[in-house]
Amino acid sequence: MPMHTNVACGKHNFHAIQKDHVNENTQYAVYPWVVVVMTRSVHSDQVGSLLAPNVVLTAAHTLLNQRAKDLQVRAGDWHNNSVEGIAYVVVQVILHEQFDENIAAFDIALLILQHPIAYSAHIQPICLPRKYEFLDLKRCFTADWTIVKTKGAFREVMMKVDLPYVKRAECEEKIKTVEHSDSFKLHETIFCAGDEANQDPCSIEPGSALFCPLADLPNQYFQLGITSLVQDCDYKPAPGRYTNVYYLQEWIHSILHLMGLDPNQYMPPITLEYFKRTQDYLNKEPEPLI
């Protein structure tokens, strides 16, 4: 049955719901699309993002050989000891059919929930990208519970970090230097972000969303990437590698269509500014946006 919602996607809770811990890096409910993927017994090292009431977007590489019946998705968490988060049963794990764990290509998965999540002030979806998105600010954000700058640290409260988008050629050169490989090439389903002094995290949970402000609606966010490979704390810094959601949006749309869902329901609206930017872009010689 099609599932529609009147809740606008990607709404950054600018004021956040005030709780006791107001001096932490994030405030309660500020990024309401962040969810935790759990096994039956313990928290797994996996995070995801809520796309639709019963669909979660995450990374594929930690879900290999995982059975849906052994997984749950917890929404509404901010503090690890929160009693306000709600667990939902996973009934299907969909990995991209071309996922290659050796090079982290097509590192994307969807988790289908048994029952739709009820949206609230602290549980809301992130936006899928529209056909064209324009990264004017060249900055995006990620948020989870293990964002650290030193090895061995862990946070009880959700943390966030803002990261610059790194152009493909620049990223390849930096990774060549770090990995001592003159032949390194990024796969087309991967892009880079980060590599900024004193800002880059050396640990981000797999599956965490990399989300960016819309150029025409700066208080609304879309998901550009999924955390796939980030620098190890023991090694020289290099840009983090992220699955390109923008590139793989047609695959996501195909799954949503099979479920009877309209992808347009989970995207930002088409504004006049967006329309003008798109026309200007198409009237030139288009280059890849991401």
Rosetta silent file (secondary structure, phi, psi, omega in degrees, C-alpha in Angstrom):
SEQUENCE: MPMHTNVACGKHNFHAIQKDHVNENTQYAVYPWVVVVMTRSVHSDQVGSLLAPNVVLTAAHTLLNQRAKDLQVRAGDWHNNSVEGIAYVVVQVILHEQFDENIAAFDIALLILQHPIAYSAHIQPICLPRKYEFLDLKRCFTADWTIVKTKGAFREVMMKVDLPYVKRAECEEKIKTVEHSDSFKLHETIFCAGDEANQDPCSIEPGSALFCPLADLPNQYFQLGITSLVQDCDYKPAPGRYTNVYYLQEWIHSILHLMGLDPNQYMPPITLEYFKRTQDYLNKEPEPLI
SCORE:     score description
SCORE:     0.000 S_00000001
   1 L     0.000  129.830  179.708    0.000    0.000    0.000 S_00000001
   2 L   -58.052  142.304 -178.147    1.483    3.405   -0.912 S_00000001
   3 L  -118.023  112.367 -179.729    2.709    5.342    2.057 S_00000001
   4 L  -111.939  157.145 -179.586    2.455    9.127    1.877 S_00000001
   5 L  -144.642  146.308  176.027    3.371   11.682    4.487 S_00000001
   6 L   -91.239   -1.508  179.759    2.791   15.363    5.003 S_00000001
   7 L   -76.651  126.559  177.812    6.072   15.664    6.914 S_00000001
   8 L   -71.891  133.610 -179.215    8.671   17.621    4.922 S_00000001
   9 L   -75.131  157.923  170.941   11.896   15.654    4.515 S_00000001
  10 L    64.616   22.311 -178.635   15.316   16.880    5.593 S_00000001
  11 E   -80.175  106.990  174.757   14.077   19.477    8.031 S_00000001
  12 L   -67.613  122.421  179.572   16.990   20.429   10.253 S_00000001
  13 L   -76.411   86.794 -170.504   15.541   21.123   13.699 S_00000001
  14 L   -58.059  -42.808 -178.489   17.260   24.498   13.954 S_00000001
  15 L   -85.777  -23.363 -177.743   16.160   25.272   17.497 S_00000001
  16 L    60.257  152.605  177.715   16.206   21.617   18.604 S_00000001
  17 L   -80.435  123.436 -174.178   14.071   20.314   21.399 S_00000001
  18 L   -71.082  130.599  175.865   15.667   21.473   24.614 S_00000001
  19 L  -127.879 -174.482 -178.754   16.880   18.759   26.977 S_00000001
  20 L   -63.463  -38.720 -175.899   19.190   18.709   29.993 S_00000001
  21 L   -92.447   89.448 -176.293   22.323   18.362   27.841 S_00000001
  22 L  -103.254   -2.933 -177.784   22.313   21.583   25.840 S_00000001
  23 L  -104.946    7.125  178.692   26.069   22.133   25.576 S_00000001
  24 L   -76.243  173.298 -177.116   26.879   18.981   23.624 S_00000001
  25 L   -63.171  -35.888  172.062   27.896   19.013   19.978 S_00000001
  26 L  -122.148  157.531  174.128   24.325   18.279   18.914 S_00000001
  27 L  -104.130  161.960 -176.935   21.064   18.980   20.669 S_00000001
  28 L   -55.276  129.343  174.484   18.200   16.578   21.071 S_00000001
  29 L    71.245   13.802 -177.392   16.299   15.909   17.814 S_00000001
  30 L   -69.665  -33.153  176.270   18.496   18.208   15.733 S_00000001
  31 L  -123.341   80.564 -167.774   19.033   15.488   13.065 S_00000001
  32 L   -74.571   -0.649  179.139   15.864   13.403   13.375 S_00000001
  33 L   -91.616   -9.752 -177.413   16.620   11.078   10.442 S_00000001
  34 E   -74.514  126.045  178.056   19.592    9.361   12.124 S_00000001
  35 E  -126.577  160.352  178.722   18.755    5.794   13.202 S_00000001
  36 E  -107.830  136.826  174.708   20.758    2.973   14.781 S_00000001
  37 E   -99.394  124.355 -175.363   20.935   -0.542   13.310 S_00000001
  38 E  -121.330  153.578  166.526   21.049   -3.194   16.047 S_00000001
  39 E   -90.121  179.480 -178.822   21.385   -6.943   16.271 S_00000001
  40 L   -63.326  -31.998 -170.678   19.211   -8.912   18.668 S_00000001
  41 L  -102.425  -38.174 -174.134   21.816   -8.820   21.425 S_00000001
  42 L  -142.442  165.674  170.588   23.924   -5.659   21.104 S_00000001
  43 E   -63.783  131.342  172.398   24.297   -2.401   19.241 S_00000001
  44 E   -86.755  168.425  177.805   26.023   -3.057   15.960 S_00000001
  45 E   -85.835   57.522 -174.381   28.587   -0.660   14.552 S_00000001
  46 E  -144.609  139.963  176.226   26.065    0.626   12.059 S_00000001
  47 E  -127.493  159.656  176.315   23.964    3.711   11.573 S_00000001
  48 E  -145.417 -175.202  178.760   21.413    4.512    8.913 S_00000001
  49 E  -133.622  141.878 -178.239   19.035    7.232    7.799 S_00000001
  50 E   -81.277  119.071  179.124   15.269    7.205    7.587 S_00000001
  51 E   -97.932  -41.760 -177.826   14.063    7.679    3.988 S_00000001
  52 E  -142.858  169.046 -176.065   10.415    6.667    4.273 S_00000001
  53 L   -54.733  -27.768  179.907    8.249    5.417    7.141 S_00000001
  54 L  -127.072   23.836 -178.352    9.391    1.837    6.545 S_00000001
  55 E  -133.466  128.280  178.561   12.673    2.291    4.625 S_00000001
  56 E  -120.397  135.492  178.685   16.167    2.903    6.026 S_00000001
  57 E  -101.254  133.511 -178.792   19.247    3.695    3.924 S_00000001
  58 E  -156.603 -172.821  179.677   22.641    2.399    5.081 S_00000001
  59 L   -88.439  152.378 -178.868   25.907    0.769    3.942 S_00000001
  60 L   -86.545  -28.724 -164.655   26.058   -2.768    2.565 S_00000001
  61 L   -66.701  -23.598  177.486   29.495   -3.865    3.741 S_00000001
  62 L   -96.676    3.006 -179.482   28.548   -4.635    7.349 S_00000001
  63 L  -105.001    1.208  177.091   25.318   -6.387    6.382 S_00000001
  64 L   -57.962  132.744  178.232   26.868   -9.258    4.451 S_00000001
  65 L    65.804   11.024  175.287   25.491  -12.565    5.776 S_00000001
  66 L   -88.070  133.738  177.125   23.165  -10.691    8.147 S_00000001
  67 L   -91.899  141.042 -178.511   19.633  -12.056    8.345 S_00000001
  68 H   -56.569  -38.668 -175.797   16.764   -9.610    8.511 S_00000001
  69 H   -67.411  -13.236  178.415   15.255  -11.418   11.496 S_00000001
  70 H   -95.525    2.296 -175.112   18.414  -10.680   13.501 S_00000001
  71 E  -115.596  149.796  169.859   18.233   -6.925   12.913 S_00000001
  72 E  -136.779  155.159  173.844   16.282   -4.062   14.381 S_00000001
  73 E  -114.455  130.947  179.696   16.281   -0.346   13.634 S_00000001
  74 E  -111.690  121.884 -178.540   16.086    2.079   16.529 S_00000001
  75 E  -112.250  150.751  175.521   14.756    5.563   15.788 S_00000001
  76 L    91.091    5.143  179.142   14.606    8.643   17.987 S_00000001
  77 L   -78.669  150.379  170.989   17.855    8.115   19.896 S_00000001
  78 L  -137.085  -45.848  174.804   20.142   10.992   20.848 S_00000001
  79 E  -104.655  141.521 -178.298   21.794    9.674   24.010 S_00000001
  80 L   -61.073  -23.945  178.598   22.945    6.046   24.117 S_00000001
  81 L   -99.563   18.350 -177.274   21.004    5.544   27.342 S_00000001
  82 L   -63.651  143.239  174.309   17.880    7.164   25.943 S_00000001
  83 L  -103.234    1.741 -175.628   14.517    5.653   26.818 S_00000001
  84 L   -94.169  -13.727  177.078   12.789    7.612   24.054 S_00000001
  85 L   -69.621  151.245 -178.268   14.139    5.614   21.118 S_00000001
  86 E  -124.262  133.100 -178.917   11.811    3.054   19.549 S_00000001
  87 E   -93.866  139.686  179.933   12.916   -0.272   18.016 S_00000001
  88 E  -127.446  140.765 -177.491   11.413   -1.558   14.760 S_00000001
  89 E   -77.485  136.107  175.426   11.687   -5.054   13.270 S_00000001
  90 E   -92.372  131.212  179.505   13.519   -5.467    9.938 S_00000001
  91 E  -110.443  -14.302 -179.964   11.829   -7.859    7.491 S_00000001
  92 E  -153.254  136.773  174.576   14.087   -7.469    4.452 S_00000001
  93 E  -113.548  120.308 -178.439   17.702   -6.536    3.747 S_00000001
  94 E  -115.497  107.788  174.459   18.342   -5.357    0.175 S_00000001
  95 E   -93.255  147.610  175.672   21.989   -5.043   -0.874 S_00000001
  96 L   -60.860  133.910 -175.086   22.883   -3.554   -4.239 S_00000001
  97 L   -64.613  -18.182  178.925   23.349   -6.456   -6.644 S_00000001
  98 L  -102.981   11.672  179.958   26.694   -5.045   -7.830 S_00000001
  99 L   -55.888  129.821  179.545   28.153   -4.493   -4.350 S_00000001
 100 E  -125.174  104.533 -176.140   31.886   -5.305   -4.380 S_00000001
 101 L   -68.305  -19.047 -179.017   33.384   -5.523   -0.912 S_00000001
 102 L   -70.153  -34.023 -179.058   36.940   -5.556   -2.294 S_00000001
 103 L  -121.849    6.546  178.795   36.748   -1.979   -3.567 S_00000001
 104 L    61.110   28.934  177.064   33.642   -0.801   -1.656 S_00000001
 105 E   -80.188  144.995 -179.982   31.791   -0.158   -4.916 S_00000001
 106 L    54.043   40.948 -177.276   27.984    0.074   -4.770 S_00000001
 107 L   -82.165   75.925 -174.575   28.212    0.023   -0.959 S_00000001
 108 L  -146.079  143.242  179.386   24.537    0.702   -0.392 S_00000001
 109 E  -148.756  154.316  173.484   21.652   -1.155    1.222 S_00000001
 110 E  -120.216  136.116  174.221   18.028   -0.629    2.150 S_00000001
 111 E  -107.009  126.838  179.642   16.373   -2.074    5.240 S_00000001
 112 E  -101.929  128.133 -175.223   12.633   -2.654    4.990 S_00000001
 113 E   -94.176  151.288 -179.539   10.741   -2.466    8.266 S_00000001
 114 L   -65.644  -41.164 -179.334    7.805   -4.609    9.321 S_00000001
 115 L  -127.829  144.270  179.104    5.763   -1.614   10.431 S_00000001
 116 L   -65.755  145.998  177.286    6.041    2.035    9.370 S_00000001
 117 L   -79.695  134.782  176.260    7.681    4.439   11.779 S_00000001
 118 L   -82.210  120.030  179.410    5.407    7.095   13.210 S_00000001
 119 L   -68.945  148.518  178.442    6.943   10.502   12.588 S_00000001
 120 E  -152.243 -172.448  179.911    7.289   12.877   15.520 S_00000001
 121 L   -61.917  -28.553 -176.824    9.366   15.892   16.532 S_00000001
 122 L  -111.991    8.452  175.619   12.422   13.645   17.006 S_00000001
 123 E  -136.964  106.785 -178.740   11.816   11.094   14.206 S_00000001
 124 L  -148.555  159.499 -174.468   11.650   12.453   10.650 S_00000001
 125 L   -86.698  157.150  169.986   13.076   11.499    7.228 S_00000001
 126 L   -88.706  157.622  177.803   16.035   12.845    5.280 S_00000001
 127 E   -84.619  142.026  163.548   15.494   13.964    1.670 S_00000001
 128 L   -76.018  154.472  177.008   16.633   12.002   -1.325 S_00000001
 129 L   -70.418  149.157  170.387   18.431   14.179   -3.892 S_00000001
 130 L   -77.347 -178.143 -176.076   16.495   15.613   -6.802 S_00000001
 131 L   -60.047  -36.487  176.799   17.739   14.996  -10.336 S_00000001
 132 L  -129.045  131.591  172.090   20.168   17.902  -10.014 S_00000001
 133 L  -129.122  148.483 -172.850   21.603   19.295   -6.808 S_00000001
 134 L  -123.407  116.853 -174.693   24.091   22.145   -6.577 S_00000001
 135 L   -90.636   71.261 -178.810   26.691   22.206   -3.817 S_00000001
 136 L   -60.474  -41.352 -174.547   27.257   25.944   -3.582 S_00000001
 137 L   -82.778  -16.208  179.963   28.608   25.770   -0.038 S_00000001
 138 L    56.505   25.343  178.996   30.755   22.691   -0.700 S_00000001
 139 E  -131.546  140.546  176.974   30.096   21.592    2.887 S_00000001
 140 E  -134.902  176.437 -175.784   28.178   18.669    4.289 S_00000001
 141 E  -133.944  154.313  167.996   27.647   17.088    7.701 S_00000001
 142 E  -136.358  154.957 -177.289   27.607   13.689    9.333 S_00000001
 143 E  -146.921  132.226  171.722   26.350   12.722   12.774 S_00000001
 144 E  -165.575 -161.575 -173.111   26.613    9.607   14.937 S_00000001
 145 L  -105.346    0.015 -179.461   27.908    8.365   18.286 S_00000001
 146 L  -124.598   18.178  176.873   31.530    7.474   17.444 S_00000001
 147 L   -67.343  112.890 -177.887   32.784   10.586   15.665 S_00000001
 148 E  -137.568  162.396  176.151   36.203   11.043   17.254 S_00000001
 149 L  -112.780   -2.335  176.444   39.531   12.643   16.449 S_00000001
 150 L  -136.409  150.622 -176.920   41.585   10.235   18.569 S_00000001
 151 L   -67.146  141.763  172.175   41.577    6.458   18.769 S_00000001
 152 L    91.446   -5.849 -178.959   39.562    4.756   21.476 S_00000001
 153 L   -84.126  154.891  177.122   37.095    7.546   22.204 S_00000001
 154 L  -149.865  143.201 -176.321   33.342    7.023   22.236 S_00000001
 155 L  -111.976  136.942  175.703   30.481    9.439   22.721 S_00000001
 156 L   -81.726  -29.429 -179.178   27.262    8.804   24.593 S_00000001
 157 E  -104.049  140.848  179.695   25.552   11.769   22.940 S_00000001
 158 L   -54.428  131.896  178.518   25.230   12.094   19.174 S_00000001
 159 E  -112.753  161.855  176.894   28.051   14.191   17.738 S_00000001
 160 E  -137.502  156.892  175.448   28.338   15.938   14.391 S_00000001
 161 E  -144.173  141.601  175.957   31.117   17.182   12.166 S_00000001
 162 E   -99.790  138.531 -172.539   31.016   19.330    9.048 S_00000001
 163 E  -131.493  139.622  175.840   33.179   18.209    6.153 S_00000001
 164 E   -79.877  143.032  171.495   34.140   19.821    2.846 S_00000001
 165 E   -68.964  134.571 -178.505   33.361   18.023   -0.386 S_00000001
 166 E  -110.471  125.988 -179.937   36.662   17.024   -2.057 S_00000001
 167 L   -61.163  148.247 -172.452   36.904   17.022   -5.844 S_00000001
 168 H   -56.023  -49.768 -177.259   37.592   13.624   -7.387 S_00000001
 169 H   -62.505  -41.033  178.796   41.011   14.394   -8.901 S_00000001
 170 H   -64.164  -42.569  179.856   42.219   16.012   -5.674 S_00000001
 171 H   -63.744  -45.163 -179.272   41.009   13.067   -3.606 S_00000001
 172 H   -59.769  -40.909  179.740   42.679   10.509   -5.862 S_00000001
 173 H   -65.529  -40.296  179.793   46.009   12.320   -5.598 S_00000001
 174 H   -67.304  -40.257  179.378   45.823   12.462   -1.795 S_00000001
 175 H   -70.019  -35.554  175.262   44.928    8.785   -1.503 S_00000001
 176 H   -57.833  -42.112 -179.875   47.736    7.862   -3.902 S_00000001
 177 H   -66.610  -45.968 -177.361   50.163    9.626   -1.572 S_00000001
 178 H   -67.940  -41.682 -175.527   48.792    8.032    1.596 S_00000001
 179 H   -94.785    1.179  178.640   48.498    4.521    0.154 S_00000001
 180 L    53.698   48.619 -178.315   51.650    4.748   -1.999 S_00000001
 181 L  -133.835  108.000 -179.000   49.719    3.665   -5.067 S_00000001
 182 L   -71.776  -16.670 -174.568   50.228    5.526   -8.335 S_00000001
 183 L  -100.007    4.147 -174.615   47.418    3.591  -10.006 S_00000001
 184 L   -62.945  135.120  174.703   44.627    4.307   -7.504 S_00000001
 185 L  -136.437  135.337  174.843   41.297    5.351   -9.022 S_00000001
 186 L   -72.088  136.914  173.688   38.037    6.070   -7.245 S_00000001
 187 L   -68.788  152.845 -175.573   35.143    3.945   -8.379 S_00000001
 188 L   -64.006  -18.697  179.219   32.342    5.940   -9.977 S_00000001
 189 L   -91.514    9.297 -176.662   30.004    5.124   -7.070 S_00000001
 190 E  -124.306  142.128  170.522   32.394    6.699   -4.532 S_00000001
 191 E  -135.369  174.895 -174.369   33.253   10.306   -3.717 S_00000001
 192 E  -121.247  151.750  173.069   35.363   11.974   -1.029 S_00000001
 193 E  -150.633  152.619  177.353   34.825   14.442    1.782 S_00000001
 194 L   106.242 -146.570 -178.036   36.967   15.673    4.642 S_00000001
 195 L    65.238   48.057  179.484   40.752   15.965    4.882 S_00000001
 196 L  -121.187  129.449 -175.285   40.605   19.163    6.882 S_00000001
 197 L   -56.153  134.155  175.406   43.123   19.893    9.632 S_00000001
 198 L    62.838   12.317 -179.269   41.819   19.472   13.198 S_00000001
 199 L  -125.209  -33.719 -175.788   38.326   18.700   11.941 S_00000001
 200 L   -63.436  133.456  171.142   38.359   15.288   10.287 S_00000001
 201 L   -79.095  152.408  174.581   37.106   12.405   12.400 S_00000001
 202 L  -107.361    6.948  175.422   39.112    9.192   12.328 S_00000001
 203 E  -152.447  118.913  173.586   36.127    7.041   13.223 S_00000001
 204 L  -132.720  138.768 -178.576   32.602    7.266   11.869 S_00000001
 205 L   -66.240  136.299  177.492   30.095    4.464   12.112 S_00000001
 206 L   -56.094  143.649  177.962   29.433    2.691    8.789 S_00000001
 207 L    89.488   -9.652  179.608   26.196    3.684    7.162 S_00000001
 208 L   -61.215  140.254  179.757   26.137    7.196    8.623 S_00000001
 209 E   -76.988  140.134  165.468   24.562    9.715    6.274 S_00000001
 210 E  -103.006  111.762 -173.054   26.569   12.549    4.765 S_00000001
 211 E  -119.948  148.543 -170.716   23.910   15.211    4.331 S_00000001
 212 E  -131.351  148.990  175.635   24.095   18.641    2.739 S_00000001
 213 E   -70.744  143.182  175.419   22.005   21.826    2.753 S_00000001
 214 L   -72.614  139.279 -178.462   19.967   22.458   -0.365 S_00000001
 215 L   -63.012  -34.988 -177.040   21.208   25.446   -2.350 S_00000001
 216 L   -94.709  -14.815  179.030   17.672   26.795   -2.759 S_00000001
 217 L  -136.815   75.634 -168.431   16.372   25.726    0.687 S_00000001
 218 L   -63.921  -14.226  176.363   19.369   26.070    3.040 S_00000001
 219 L   -95.565   10.843  178.457   17.460   24.940    6.147 S_00000001
 220 E  -124.996  144.520 -172.068   16.544   21.664    4.464 S_00000001
 221 E  -121.939  149.290  171.402   18.972   18.787    3.836 S_00000001
 222 E  -123.177  156.610 -179.612   19.397   15.977    1.342 S_00000001
 223 E   -89.268  117.810  178.598   21.546   12.871    1.674 S_00000001
 224 E   -91.707  -37.528 -173.769   24.543   12.991   -0.626 S_00000001
 225 E  -143.897  170.613  174.458   26.528   10.042    0.711 S_00000001
 226 E  -124.902  129.535 -179.985   26.791    6.994    2.958 S_00000001
 227 E   -59.549  123.966 -178.858   29.882    6.496    5.107 S_00000001
 228 E  -119.431  -62.472  179.218   31.876    3.658    3.573 S_00000001
 229 E  -129.735  124.420  174.483   35.612    4.050    4.265 S_00000001
 230 L  -123.048  162.937 -177.164   37.148    6.617    6.622 S_00000001
 231 L   -61.121  145.175  172.997   40.707    7.092    7.750 S_00000001
 232 L   -80.875  145.531 -177.893   42.063    4.877   10.505 S_00000001
 233 L   -63.510  -20.148 -176.888   43.231    6.735   13.609 S_00000001
 234 L   -88.548   -4.808 -172.863   46.680    5.124   13.284 S_00000001
 235 L  -117.563  165.490  178.407   47.358    6.385    9.773 S_00000001
 236 L   -59.965  137.246 -177.361   48.090    9.636    8.002 S_00000001
 237 L   -58.140  143.382  174.531   44.892   11.596    7.353 S_00000001
 238 L  -148.268  158.354  178.390   43.169   11.178    4.008 S_00000001
 239 L   -58.634  144.826  173.888   39.723   12.134    2.765 S_00000001
 240 E   -74.168  153.344 -179.903   36.922    9.821    3.816 S_00000001
 241 E  -110.247  134.766 -173.192   35.199    7.789    1.108 S_00000001
 242 E  -131.364  141.036  173.170   31.431    7.798    0.772 S_00000001
 243 E   -67.304  134.070 -174.277   28.941    5.937   -1.367 S_00000001
 244 E   -85.504   96.874  179.419   27.425    8.384   -3.836 S_00000001
 245 L   -63.580  -36.817  178.496   23.676    8.422   -3.168 S_00000001
 246 L   -57.991  -44.872 -179.067   23.236   10.994   -5.917 S_00000001
 247 L   -67.390  -33.976 -173.690   24.787    8.588   -8.442 S_00000001
 248 L  -100.188   15.919 -175.648   22.730    5.635   -7.177 S_00000001
 249 H   -63.563  -30.999  179.483   19.399    7.401   -6.826 S_00000001
 250 H   -65.553  -35.021  176.717   17.824    5.455   -9.710 S_00000001
 251 H   -64.680  -44.272  178.079   18.503    2.192   -7.857 S_00000001
 252 H   -61.061  -44.488  179.996   16.821    3.595   -4.747 S_00000001
 253 H   -59.528  -40.302 -177.681   13.877    4.790   -6.836 S_00000001
 254 H   -63.325  -38.423  178.363   13.477    1.335   -8.392 S_00000001
 255 H   -68.682  -43.279  179.178   13.178   -0.299   -4.958 S_00000001
 256 H   -60.917  -41.084  178.745   10.705    2.321   -3.767 S_00000001
 257 H   -62.076  -41.666  178.617    8.593    1.787   -6.888 S_00000001
 258 H   -61.684  -28.013  179.125    8.539   -1.980   -6.262 S_00000001
 259 L   -86.844    0.103 -178.189    7.223   -1.219   -2.781 S_00000001
 260 L    80.650   19.597 -179.375    4.468    0.968   -4.191 S_00000001
 261 L  -104.556  143.604  178.244    6.141    4.159   -2.984 S_00000001
 262 L   -93.967  112.750 -179.003    6.525    7.329   -5.043 S_00000001
 263 H   -55.031  -29.512 -179.386   10.135    8.633   -4.766 S_00000001
 264 H   -62.999  -22.689  177.793    8.877   12.178   -5.356 S_00000001
 265 H   -70.184  -16.713 -173.742    7.197   12.018   -1.951 S_00000001
 266 H  -117.437   26.297  176.734   10.653   11.739   -0.362 S_00000001
 267 L  -122.652  162.403  174.430   12.406   14.580   -2.204 S_00000001
 268 L   -67.575  161.000  177.008   12.478   18.347   -1.666 S_00000001
 269 L   -70.999  159.606  175.307    9.979   20.451   -3.616 S_00000001
 270 L   -87.503  110.058  179.969   10.891   21.996   -6.963 S_00000001
 271 L   -93.987  165.839  177.528   11.352   25.704   -6.276 S_00000001
 272 H   -62.031  -40.704  178.380   11.622   28.509   -8.822 S_00000001
 273 H   -61.915  -42.698  178.480   15.281   28.986   -7.874 S_00000001
 274 H   -61.734  -43.869 -179.823   15.948   25.283   -8.408 S_00000001
 275 H   -60.394  -44.451 -179.555   14.221   25.409  -11.794 S_00000001
 276 H   -65.707  -41.970  178.396   16.315   28.409  -12.901 S_00000001
 277 H   -61.255  -42.693 -179.101   19.567   26.803  -11.708 S_00000001
 278 H   -63.352  -44.207  179.526   18.719   23.622  -13.586 S_00000001
 279 H   -63.704  -42.377  177.772   17.955   25.487  -16.805 S_00000001
 280 H   -61.395  -41.305 -179.262   21.190   27.479  -16.567 S_00000001
 281 H   -65.074  -45.253 -176.593   23.124   24.265  -15.973 S_00000001
 282 H   -73.007  -21.768  178.500   21.544   22.415  -18.900 S_00000001
 283 L   -78.334  -11.136  175.694   22.081   25.364  -21.257 S_00000001
 284 L   -98.973 -168.261  173.501   25.826   24.990  -20.771 S_00000001
 285 L   -89.415  102.023 -173.320   27.948   21.908  -21.406 S_00000001
 286 L   -61.626  136.432  171.535   26.940   19.828  -18.380 S_00000001
 287 L  -114.979  159.154  178.153   29.669   18.286  -16.284 S_00000001
 288 L   -55.650  132.854 -178.801   29.073   15.761  -13.499 S_00000001
 289 L   -75.052  -31.559 -176.799   27.729   17.610  -10.472 S_00000001
 290 L  -121.131    0.000    0.000   29.240   15.180   -7.976 S_00000001
